[in-house]
Amino acid sequence: MKVGIFSHCTMDTIVYENEQYEAPGGPASYCSIAARKQKHDVNLYTKFGSNYPLEEFFNENKIITHNALSSKDTTKFRIELNDSDRKLFVENMCDKIDFIDNDDDGTIISPVFDEISLETYSQIKNSDNFTFLDPQGFLREKNSNNEVSLKNTTLDLTNVNAIKMNPDELFALTGLTGHDGIKQLQKLGIEYVIYTNKKEISLLVKDKLYTIFLPKMTLTDTTGIGDIFCSTFTCTMLKEKDFLWALSFAGGAAQSALESKAFGLEKVPEKNALESNGSYFYNIVEFKQI
């Protein structure tokens, strides 16, 4: 199966407990590496500058990039972590991403900040394949200090099969909270609505809400956990065509990444680790009718 990923690669300065380090990241990197570890082919539609250190790594691991090299420097963020909360500052933006015709079986759209125009977004999601949207980058704005916050946004969600959002993102997109918000997204035609609220991860399908709970643990670097989740959910849906396994494996991947206590891309789990955790989640999924 072939997965297409539309998102910027980034260079992240991560600040944790008064220490900081710089590492490559962005949904483009996390999603691509997670998909390759699950034996899927990857087409990566991104932009990065000559200063990005993973170009050779992508080639060696058969992550195929398309017209990715830019004359501008790579998109750069400063991320200040405090347990599961974080402050995000944008320090540089690379070129926007263009649509490229493809034969991908599934697509992940996961902008970080304004790198996908609404016209390009429309072309991507109308490509007649399974489309997973993490809308965070469409919902962001920055202030005079370059700190990123959410803004209320209207987004065309036709031809989107699955979406993932947290409570703040849900409110920014729908003006609603909780069950009202996720049911509104379902009314707009999205078949799989994923709602993440810290340790609690829920999936709305038809009239049932399926929920798993990540175990309590001490958090270190949470950067990229959502991207690993999105990629694993998409890969599992393409392979298994089963949303419960997709939820379980994606939750298993997130748990494995968090338990590793690793920083940056080193936290992306191996296939056997996420499958072991995923099998456990599959047997304890809670569900209710809403």
N, C-alpha and C positions, 0 to 999 in steps of 0.2 A: 504494500500500500504506500501511496505517495502523499506526503503532507506538505502543504505550502504555508509559509509563515510570513506575514506582513507586519514588520515592526522594526524600529531602530535598534541597532546595537548601541551600547552605551559604555562610557567609562565612568565608574562610580567611585566617589570618595566616600567610604563608609565610616561613620564615627560611632564608636561603641565604647562605653565606660571610659571616656576621656582619651581613648586611643583611636587612631584613624589609619586606614590603609586604602590604597587605590586598586581597583580590580575591574576587569572587563565584565560587562553584564548586559542588562536589557532583556526584555522578553524574547527578542530575536535569538539571543545566545542560549538562554535557559530552555526555551521551548525546543530549539533545534537539537540541543544535546540530549534532552530528555527523550525526544522522538527517536533519535539514532540509537540510544541505549535500549529502546524497545523494538529495534530492528526495522523501523520504517525508513523509507527513503525520504529525504528532505530537500525541498526547494526553498531557499531563503531569499525573500525579497526585502532588501534592507539598504541602508547607506552607512558607510563609515569612512573615516579619513585614513591617511597613510600611517597615522599613529596607532591604529587599532591593532592589538597584538595577536588576535585570533585568526587572522586571514589564513595563515598556513595551517593552523589547527583545523579549520573548516575543510580545507582541501584534503588533508590527511584522513579526515573522518567522513568524507563523502557527503558533506553538507554543501550542496550546490548553491552558490550565490549567483545573482543575475545583475550585472551592471551596478555592483555595490560600491566600488571605490569612488570617493568624492574628493574634490579639491579642498573641501572644507574639512575642518577637524571633526572627529567623532562627537556625537551628542554626549554631554557630560552632566552628571548630577552629583550633588552632595546629599547624602542620606544620613540623618542623625537618628539613631535608634534608641528607643527606650521601651524595653519589653516588647509587646506587640504593637506599640505605637511608634510613629516615626514622623520626622519633619523632612520635607523634600525641597531641594533648591535646584533650579535649572541653571547651569553655568555656561552651556554652549549648545547650539543646535546645528545639526548637519542638514544636508539637503532633504527635501521631501522625497517620498517614495512614489514611483510611478507604477501603474498597473502593467503587468506583462501577461499575455495570453499563456495559458498553461493547461496541462492535463492532470492536475492534482486530484486525488480522490477526496481530500478534505483540506479545509483552509482554516487557519487561526489568524484572526485580525486582532492585534493587540498593540495599538499605538501607545507611546509613552507621553508624547506632548506635541500635538499639531503636525506630525510628520506625514499623516495621511489626509489628503483633502477629501471633502465630502463627495466630490465627483469620482475620485479614485476608489473610495469606500464603496460607492454604488456599483462600480464595475466589478470589484472583487466579489461582493456578496451575490451578484447576479450571475455567477459563473457556473451555476448548476452542479455544485458539489456540496458536501456537508460543511457548513460554515459555523465556526465557534467564534463568538465575539466576547472579548474582554474590553469594555468600552472606556476604561479609565482615562486614556489619553484624549478622548473626545470631550471629557468632562472637566478638564483641568484648565486653570488660568494661573497667572503669576502676578505678584504684587511688585512694588518698586524695589523690594529687596530680593526679588527673584524667587521668593518662597511660593511653592505651588499649593493651591487650594482647589476645591471643587466649585463648579458653577452649574446653575440649572440649565439644562440643555435638552433640546428636542432632537431626536435622532430617528431616521427612517429604519425600522427594524424588519421590514419585509425581507424574506429569503434568508433570514438568520435562523439557524436550527437550534443553537444553544447559546446561552449567555451566562456569564458569572459576574456577580457584584456583591459588595458588602452593603451594610445599611446606609451609609452616607452616599454611596454611588447610586443606590436604588432611589433614594429621595431626590438626588440631583437629576435623575433621568425621568422619574415618574411624578414627583411631588407627593408620593405616598410612602408609607412605611409597612414593614412586615408583610403579612399575608395579602393585604390590599395591594401592595406594590408588586409582588411577584405574580399575583393573579392578573394584574393589569398588563404585565409583560406577556403573559400567556394569551390574553385576549388579542394582543397585537400579532399573534401568529407564531410565537417562539415555542417550540415543542418541549425543550428542556431548559428550565429556568433554575439556575444554581445560585443559592443564597448563602454566603459565608459570613458568619458572625463569630470571630475569634475561633474557639475550639469547635463550634457547632457548624456543620456543613449540611445544607438541605438541598434537595432536588425536587422540584415540582414537575410532575408528569400527569397530564389529564387532571383528575380530581384528587390525586394522592400526593402527599408530601413525605418524601423519604429522607431520613436524617441519620447521620453518623456523628460521633463525637471523638475528636482527637484526644488522646490521653493528656493529662496535665504534665507539663514538663517545664524546665527552666529554658527560656528562650535566649538565643544569642543573635545571630544574623538571620533575620526572616526574609531578607531580600530574595526575590525570585521564587518563593514558595507558591504563590498564586500561578506563576507561569508554568512551573512543574506540574501543578494540578491540571491546568488547562490542556497542556500537551498530552498528559496521560489520559485524560478523559477522551480527548479527540482520537488518539491512537486506538484506545480500547473500543470506542464506538465503531471505528472503521473496521477493526478486525473481528469483534465479537457481535456487533449489532445488538448489544444488550446494555441498557442504561444502568441497571443495578451493578453489573460488573464494572462499568465505566466509573460510576460513583465510588465504588469500593476500591478499585485500583488507584484512582486519582487521590482518594483520601490516604491510601497506603503509601503512595509516593510522597505526599506532603509530610506524613508522619516520619518516613525514613529520612527525608531531607532534614527535618527539624532535629531528629534524634542524633544525627551525625555530628551536630555542633560545629559543622564546617562553615567556613566563610566563603562567599562568592560562589563560583561555579562548581567548586569541589563538592558541594552538597547535593548535586544531582544524583539520585540513587541508581543503583544497578537494577536490572529487570527482576532478578530473583528476590531482592529485598522488598520491592513494592508489591510483588505478587504474594509474598508471604503475609504481609500486613493486609493486603487487599482481601485475601481469602478469609481472614479473621473478621474484617468489617462486613463482608458479604453475609456472614452468618448472624450478625447482630444488628443489622439495619432496622431502625424503628420506622414505622410509617403510620400515617393517619389520614383520614379524609378531610379535606377542607373545601 
